[in-house]
Amino acid sequence: MPFWMFILLFIVLFCQAAWIFNDASKRGENKWIWGFFGLLNVPTNLIVYLIVTRCFAKSIPCKTCGKKIKNDFKFCPHCGDINNGYKK
């Protein structure tokens, strides 16, 4: 395998991991684990990430700060409000 293909593969893996890291950070997921997961394989891990975070983790906006939180959270991890009226 030519050397330039290794460089291209590294660039693609790094870009995928950076995008997953940033997206997981915005969604309140564990950004370090998902970012490392993005370094392992292209594009299968991106597809798995999108399915897990988009289909299985439903979120709603916090009534105080407006940031998205998961349905089963007892308080908002961004503003700390526990009186959102969500499931307790």
N, C-alpha and C positions, 0 to 999 in steps of 0.2 A: 504494500500500500504506500503510495507516495506521501512524502512529508507534508505537502500542502493540504492533503485531505485530513490529516490529523489536526492541523491548524484550523481548518474550516469546521471540523467537528467540535473542537474546543470552543470556538466562537459561538456556534449554534447552541451548544449546551450552556454556555455562560449566559447568553441572551435569554434563553428559556428560563434558567434559574433566577435571573434578575427580575424578569417579568412576574414569575410566580411569587417571588419574595415580596415585591411591591404590592401585588394584588392581594396576597394573604395578609399583609400589613393593613391594607385599607379595609378588609373584611373582618378583621379581628381574629383571624386564625393564627396558629403558631407559625410565624413567618420563617424562623430558622429551620424548622423541620421541613416545611414545604419547599423552601429554597434549596436545601440540600437534596431533597427528593428530586427536584428539577435538574440537578446535575448528573443524575444517574442514567437517563435514557431519553432519547428523542424519538418521536413525539408522544410515545405511549404515556409517559408520566404527566405530560401536559393535559392529555385527554382525561386521565384519572383525576387530576386535580380539578379540572372543570366540572366533571360529573359530581364529584364529592362535594365541592363547595357550592355548586349551583342547584343541584337536585335534592340533596339530602339535608343540607343545612338551611332551613328556611329562617329568614330574619325579618324583623319589623323595626320601624324607627322608634327611638326613645322619645317619650313625650316631652322630656326636658331639653335635651341637646340636639335631638334629631338624627343622631348617628345610628346606623343599623346595628341591632343586637339580635342575638338568637332568641327564638320564642321561649325557651326554657330558662333563660337567665332570670335570677331573682333580683338583680340590680344591674344598672348600666355600668360597664367597666370603664366608660369614658368620663362620665360626670359623677358617678357614684350614687345616683338617685335610686332609692329603693321603693319609692311610692309611685311607680309607673303604672300600677294596676295590672301587671302581667302575672303569669302563673307563679304561685308561691308554694 
